[in-house]
Amino acid sequence: MIDSFLGKKYKLASSENFDEFMKALGVGFAIRKAGGLAHPVVELHKKDDKYVFTSNSTFKKIEFEFKDGVEFDQETPDGRNVKSVITIDGNVLNEVQKDSKGDTIIKRTFSDSELKMELQFGEIKSVRTYKIHE
């Protein structure tokens, strides 16, 4: 089911509690402000047997490849090096990032009109909503 969303572009439309979320992760002021101002466009592709997730903004370009349920090394947008596992459940990508600070949980729910990204670190939660982008 996730494959039906391949190649669709989604642009950040709204963000709730993202600064507090980044602060909880220990992200510095300057990067938090830049990250809060950015309106990235995200896209999911497939390359051979791996999925490729990209996020492009004036602040930063991020790209990572993953296989369903297989751990991989990832550098987060704020520069942390984590061990991540993404599992696919229908139209949802469930990601767990592990590092010395603890686990970050990211749930990305795809639909024809939007991508809802729910982030959690400890008790701090953030929701970022991306709308379809042509």
Residue pairs with C-beta under 8 A, 6 or more apart in sequence:
1 90
1 91
2 44
2 51
2 88
2 90
2 91
2 92
2 93
2 110
3 46
4 91
5 44
5 91
5 110
6 44
6 45
6 46
7 43
7 44
7 45
8 43
8 44
8 110
8 132
9 41
9 42
9 43
9 132
9 133
9 134
10 41
10 42
10 43
10 114
10 115
10 130
10 131
10 132
10 133
11 39
11 40
11 41
11 42
11 130
11 131
11 133
12 38
12 39
12 40
12 41
12 42
12 128
12 129
12 130
13 114
13 129
13 130
13 131
14 128
14 129
15 36
15 126
15 127
15 128
15 129
16 126
16 127
16 128
17 124
17 125
17 126
17 127
18 35
18 36
18 119
18 126
18 128
19 32
19 36
20 124
20 126
21 119
21 121
21 124
21 125
21 126
22 31
22 32
22 35
22 36
22 78
23 32
24 121
24 122
24 124
25 78
25 80
25 101
25 104
25 121
26 101
27 35
27 78
31 78
31 79
34 59
35 59
35 77
35 78
37 59
38 57
38 58
38 59
38 60
39 57
40 55
40 56
40 57
40 59
41 55
41 56
41 57
41 133
42 53
42 54
42 55
42 56
42 115
42 130
43 53
43 54
44 51
44 52
44 53
44 54
44 93
44 110
45 51
45 52
45 54
46 52
47 65
49 67
50 65
50 66
50 67
51 65
51 66
51 67
51 68
51 86
52 63
52 64
52 65
53 62
53 63
53 64
53 65
53 66
53 93
54 61
54 62
54 63
55 61
55 62
55 63
55 77
56 62
60 77
62 77
64 72
64 74
64 84
65 72
66 72
66 84
66 86
68 86
68 87
68 88
69 85
69 86
69 87
69 88
70 85
71 83
71 84
71 85
72 83
72 84
72 85
73 81
73 82
73 83
73 84
74 81
74 82
74 83
74 84
74 97
75 81
75 82
76 82
76 97
80 97
80 99
80 101
81 99
82 97
82 98
82 99
82 104
83 97
83 98
83 99
84 95
84 96
84 97
84 98
85 95
85 96
86 93
86 94
86 95
87 93
87 94
88 94
91 109
91 110
91 111
92 107
92 108
92 109
92 110
93 106
93 107
93 108
93 110
94 105
94 106
94 107
95 105
95 106
95 107
95 108
96 103
96 104
96 105
96 106
97 103
97 104
97 105
97 106
101 121
102 121
102 122
103 121
104 119
104 120
104 121
105 119
105 120
105 121
106 117
106 118
106 119
106 120
107 117
107 118
108 115
108 116
108 117
109 115
109 116
109 117
109 118
112 132
113 131
113 132
114 129
114 130
114 131
114 132
115 129
115 130
116 127
116 128
116 129
116 130
117 127
117 128
117 129
117 130
118 125
118 126
118 127
119 125
119 126
119 127
119 128
120 126
